[in-house]
Amino acid sequence: MPDRLVPATLAVRDDGTLVSPQYGDLHRDASCALAHANRMLAGNGLPARWHGSRTFTIVETGFGAGGRFLATWAAWRDDPQRCERLHFVAVEPHPFSRDDLRRAVSNMAECATISENVSTCAAALVDAWPMLVPGLHRLEFDAGRVVLTLAFGNAQDLLQRLVARADAFYLGHRASAGHDDSLSADVIRALARIAAEGATYATHSHDDTVKHALDTSGFTHRDVDDCAGEQALRVGEYAPRWHMRRHEPPRALPVSERSAIVIGAGLAGCAVVERLAARGWDVTLIERHERIASEASGNPAGVFHPLMTRDDNIASRLTRTGFLHALARWRALEAAGHAFARSTHGMIHLAESADDFIRMRDAFDALGTPSDYASLLDTNAARAHLNLPVAHGGLLFPQGGAVWPAGLCAAQFAAAGERATLVAGTEVARLERHGDAWRALDAAGGTLAEAPVVVLANAGDAVRLAGLRHVAVQPVRGQLTLLPPGSTAPLPCPTIGDGYAVPLDDGTLLIGATFEPDDVDPSMRTAGHIDNLERVRRLLPGLIGDLPAPDALRGRVAFRWVVADRVPLIGPLADEAQAVANARSLSGAKARDLPRTAGLYGAFGYGSRGLVWAALGAELIASQLEGEPLPLERELADAVDPARFLIRALRGRHIG
């Protein structure tokens, strides 16, 4: 069973002190909270330590009402020598609801001593506050130059799974009723695992067990007196006396220039282009067709929703993170003026049987999600919502729905601006390594583009270009059907189950899609239309009225490329030849032990979930290239690692 996320609530005493009654936390009055936060900055040598840096990463144990983040963000804004990109990662086991957070930061903003910058930042934080579901939530501010990654859930577990290289730590200390001590020995050891050389920390904790944990984990310590009469601040840095780590925290890929080639201009590739361009990379996008989004990403619409399972397994956690990350990225695109068509009335996933509904109910009850993420509908509620007869209830995802994939691709490419160049109608025949750069060559051997980094986002052809032997993807033919306006009853929102039905803006109903593994026939088939009609008639009896003959219906055929475990392949590609040559020594390898092909990354195998995976996959690759905190926990990053099948073969001694 997953750990349910239990939010904190907020009360305000007569003296203005903020109190969380359930957990006993006292959130200081506004002026004291900001003074406390500014002491944390000073204890870490900030803002001076981030001067001249491309990125600077701060990790905080306990976000609370966000006072330390807001003070840091305001200091960054006020500093003309600020780093290019500030990452702030905060773990919070009991986050506030948006309304309680608004009350807390409003209390700060009303303080006369608080700068206008803090007030502006506080309003932006409340506006961007994520849904209260477990996992990592990445929020971007100031055109992406300030990145807040909130980790909701058990602090110790999340810190042990965090992938980052921290330059500074804000060590909050909670030992009050209802909270596990946020500075346990295990937490300190987890922080030491991600500390950069010379990383600093500051804390108000003077607990002897905390001091011992810091000492044994490689941190120095000293106390700094406070002129305001508060308890002394304990500060120090990561300076272990001997090498203590098997794996060092991630670093940026050393490249002579920040340029990349992305092959494939569908959902996966266009998302990568936008994320790299946002970080200052120049990107050449190569597409074999004459325009972007010409294959599966060219479908009139695609459905968009997370999975939910009772045990909150890898697929559930990955789709939840991808779903929420995509929503945040899409809102940012729209706010920047790059709009695209998507539905806004939610989506319903109907159960296919009574047992299937029980599984949905058990998953919903286990996770305890808020209503803005998902609601459980019984048969009557589902019938009332859809105004159609249904056999079973299901799950309503208020933020789910349908998206026009080609419009999204175009919006992402437009957002990249002058940093992106499209080379269309051109197929890459092979890749060659020349010195520290890759060359993409056409069939005649001509160079199409050259860069230190290549991202393969071209579905099934990625395996051929990279010469991979231990990655298997499978083509699946999918035929969808378009039902003409007036031939169906009104459908208020996209609905899925065994098949799907999506109302389009012009009154057409999109239904589908067939699932035909290893079938590469691109021609339209009457049998495919009949199959789609039969499944949707079972899903939503009464939806479909009088129709033309099936052979007269319009539709589209596209191919999805799926991986055996139905999880995408995202990240740096393994150097398979070197791994095979060292198979014996790598038989117990973890993902971080494998040799990688320098500068070669993959973003493919998305199957029918490109809308869920693409934005998250692009952010993951961009973060890996830049040595930034990953938007995924270690376990989930390993789950999408393109080298995972090679690792399994090595462990099973099937090669070498």
Secondary structure, DSSP 8 states (H G I E B T S, - for coil): -------B--EE-TTS-EEETTTTEEE--HHHHHHHHHHHHHHTTTTGGGTT-SEEEEEEE--TTSHHHHHHHHHHHH-TT--SEEEEEEEESS-B-HHHHHHHHHHHHT-TTS-HHHHHHHHHHHHH---S-SEEEEEEETTTTEEEEEEES-HHHHHHH----EEEEEE----STT---TT-HHHHHHHHHHEEEEEEEEES---HHHHHHHHHTTB--EEE--TTSS--EEEEEB--SS---SS--------SS-EEEEE--SHHHHHHHHHHHHTT-EEEEE-SSSSSS-SGGGSS-EEE-----TT--HHHHHHHHHHHHHHHHHHHHHHTT----B--S-EEEE-SSHHHHHHHHHHHHHHT--TTT-EEE-HHHHHHHHTS--SS-EEEETT-EEE-HHHHHHHHHHHHGGGEEEE-S----EEEEETTEEEEE-TTS-EEEEESEEEE-STTHHHHHHT-SS--EEEEEEEEEEE-TTSB---SS-EESSSEEEE-TTS-EEEE---EET----S--HHHHHHHHHHHHHHSTTSB-----GGG-EEEEEEEEEETTS--EEEEEE-HHHHHHTTTTTTT--GGGS-EEEEEEEEE--TT-HHHHHHHHHHHHHHHHHT---SS-HHHHHHT-TTHHHHHHHHTT---
